[in-house]
Amino acid sequence: MSSILTPAFEIRCKVNVWFFFTNLIELSPSGNLQIISIKMGEDMNQFAQATEKDITRSIVEEFLGDFLNHIESDVIIVGGGPSGLVAARDLASKGLKTVVLESNNYFGGGFWLGGYLMNKVTVRAPAQRIFDQLGVPYKEVPAIKEGLYVADAPSACSKLISAACDAGAFMLNMNKFDDVVLRDGRVCGAVTNWTPVSALPRAITCVDPVAIETKCVIDATGHDAVVANSLANRGLVDLKGFLGMDVDNSEDAVVDNTSELFPGLVVTGMAAATCFGLSRMGPTFGGMLESGVKAAKIAEEIVRSQ
């Protein structure tokens, strides 16, 4: 079959192929293009040499170095869901030393999914501006409701986690909040332990936690409001518990009630609903995102006032 390529084009193709393959193969003594053996030396991508001790040392040294640097911080955020992550992003980006404690091995909470195990998340205007800041693709669904926006949950959640990390927040997953540090009538730290410790049989759970100090704690633990509950159990605050679902009113109420519940403790997201007796909002996330923004502003004021 005759070639449909021009002679000049054929030459260029052969030259390009020649330069490509001479980086990968050896040539026969006669100079013909004949594969003899693939070169696996410096011309190929190879992993740098490292043994098990090098891997272990790098993990231990880097983690402990970061941990030691954050034993005393500006803000500790308990809970790595959407409210906590937004607050972490905003605080860390302003140069405040920020720690996020998350009991799961992953951050994001329910933000990975929307509702009913369907991974679409919704926000209502004006919360789509946070999607814009994060670079999350989304679309409006005016056929359903004006001002209602939908995004892919994995995209939104992963970009929010990345934004908090990139801003410089120290992320401590698999760390379960155990108690508050109380001094002179204010919250000034968090007691924490490895999450797996709580799963051990009672006979072998005598593993004391450690404490890290801070100027402000943010409770971003959702409906459980575990930090606020640690104060309620001591009679220091009165929690009203959250009400039934009322999407249309709950998001504004949650943002409005995001506040300093007790000296040194700010409540955000659904923790605010539990503390102040507000309606739950279900699988929509604008109120939680905007609540995190407000919580960061309040926490910054607390830190800078000290």
NORMO-V470982 format. One record per residue. N is the residue number from 1. RES is the residue in one small letter. OMEGA is omega as a letter, one per 30 degrees, with the letter a starting at -180 (* if undefined). D_FIRST is the distance of its C-alpha to the first C-alpha in whole Angstrom. Layout:
# NORMO-V470982
n=(N:N)
res=(RES:RES)
omega=(OMEGA:OMEGA)
d_first=(D_FIRST:D_FIRST)
This chain:
# NORMO-V470982
n=(1:2:3:4:5:6:7:8:9:10:11:12:13:14:15:16:17:18:19:20:21:22:23:24:25:26:27:28:29:30:31:32:33:34:35:36:37:38:39:40:41:42:43:44:45:46:47:48:49:50:51:52:53:54:55:56:57:58:59:60:61:62:63:64:65:66:67:68:69:70:71:72:73:74:75:76:77:78:79:80:81:82:83:84:85:86:87:88:89:90:91:92:93:94:95:96:97:98:99:100:101:102:103:104:105:106:107:108:109:110:111:112:113:114:115:116:117:118:119:120:121:122:123:124:125:126:127:128:129:130:131:132:133:134:135:136:137:138:139:140:141:142:143:144:145:146:147:148:149:150:151:152:153:154:155:156:157:158:159:160:161:162:163:164:165:166:167:168:169:170:171:172:173:174:175:176:177:178:179:180:181:182:183:184:185:186:187:188:189:190:191:192:193:194:195:196:197:198:199:200:201:202:203:204:205:206:207:208:209:210:211:212:213:214:215:216:217:218:219:220:221:222:223:224:225:226:227:228:229:230:231:232:233:234:235:236:237:238:239:240:241:242:243:244:245:246:247:248:249:250:251:252:253:254:255:256:257:258:259:260:261:262:263:264:265:266:267:268:269:270:271:272:273:274:275:276:277:278:279:280:281:282:283:284:285:286:287:288:289:290:291:292:293:294:295:296:297:298:299:300:301:302:303:304:305:306)
res=(m:s:s:i:l:t:p:a:f:e:i:r:c:k:v:n:v:w:f:f:f:t:n:l:i:e:l:s:p:s:g:n:l:q:i:i:s:i:k:m:g:e:d:m:n:q:f:a:q:a:t:e:k:d:i:t:r:s:i:v:e:e:f:l:g:d:f:l:n:h:i:e:s:d:v:i:i:v:g:g:g:p:s:g:l:v:a:a:r:d:l:a:s:k:g:l:k:t:v:v:l:e:s:n:n:y:f:g:g:g:f:w:l:g:g:y:l:m:n:k:v:t:v:r:a:p:a:q:r:i:f:d:q:l:g:v:p:y:k:e:v:p:a:i:k:e:g:l:y:v:a:d:a:p:s:a:c:s:k:l:i:s:a:a:c:d:a:g:a:f:m:l:n:m:n:k:f:d:d:v:v:l:r:d:g:r:v:c:g:a:v:t:n:w:t:p:v:s:a:l:p:r:a:i:t:c:v:d:p:v:a:i:e:t:k:c:v:i:d:a:t:g:h:d:a:v:v:a:n:s:l:a:n:r:g:l:v:d:l:k:g:f:l:g:m:d:v:d:n:s:e:d:a:v:v:d:n:t:s:e:l:f:p:g:l:v:v:t:g:m:a:a:a:t:c:f:g:l:s:r:m:g:p:t:f:g:g:m:l:e:s:g:v:k:a:a:k:i:a:e:e:i:v:r:s:q)
omega=(a:a:l:l:l:l:a:l:l:l:l:l:a:l:l:l:l:a:l:a:l:l:a:a:l:a:l:a:a:l:l:l:a:a:l:l:l:l:a:a:a:a:a:l:l:l:l:a:l:l:a:a:l:l:a:a:a:l:a:a:a:l:a:l:l:a:l:a:a:l:l:a:l:a:l:l:l:a:a:l:a:l:a:a:l:l:l:l:a:a:a:a:l:l:l:l:a:l:l:l:l:a:l:l:l:l:l:a:a:a:l:a:l:l:l:a:l:a:l:l:l:l:l:l:g:a:l:l:l:l:l:l:a:a:a:l:l:l:l:l:a:l:l:a:l:l:l:a:a:l:l:a:a:l:a:a:a:l:l:l:a:a:l:l:a:l:l:l:l:a:a:l:a:l:a:l:a:a:l:l:a:l:l:l:l:l:a:l:l:l:a:l:l:a:a:l:a:l:a:l:a:a:a:a:l:l:a:l:l:a:l:a:a:l:a:l:l:l:l:a:l:a:a:l:a:l:l:l:l:l:l:a:l:a:a:l:l:a:a:a:a:a:l:a:l:a:a:a:a:a:l:a:l:l:a:a:l:a:l:a:a:a:l:a:l:l:a:l:a:l:l:l:l:a:a:l:a:l:l:a:l:a:l:a:a:l:a:l:a:l:l:l:a:l:l:l:l:a:l:l:l:a:a:l:a:*)
d_first=(0:4:7:9:12:14:15:18:17:15:18:20:18:19:22:23:22:23:27:26:26:28:31:30:29:30:28:28:31:28:27:23:22:23:26:29:31:32:35:37:40:41:37:37:39:42:46:49:51:54:56:58:61:59:58:61:63:61:61:65:66:64:65:69:69:68:70:73:72:73:76:77:75:76:75:74:72:72:69:66:65:64:68:68:64:65:68:67:64:67:70:67:66:69:70:72:72:70:70:68:70:67:68:65:62:60:61:61:63:62:60:57:58:59:61:61:58:56:54:55:58:60:62:64:65:65:64:60:61:61:57:57:58:56:53:53:51:53:53:56:57:59:59:61:63:63:63:61:58:56:54:52:54:52:51:55:56:54:54:58:58:56:58:61:60:59:62:64:65:66:65:66:65:67:70:72:75:79:81:82:84:87:90:92:91:88:84:83:81:79:79:76:75:71:70:70:74:75:73:75:78:81:82:80:79:82:79:81:79:79:79:78:80:79:81:79:78:75:75:72:72:72:74:76:77:78:79:81:82:84:86:87:88:90:92:91:89:89:85:85:82:79:79:77:74:74:71:72:75:74:72:74:77:75:74:78:79:77:80:82:84:86:86:83:81:79:77:74:72:73:76:77:77:79:82:83:82:79:77:74:71:68:64:64:64:65:69:68:66:68:71:69:69:73:74:72:75:78:77:76:80:81:80:81:84:85)
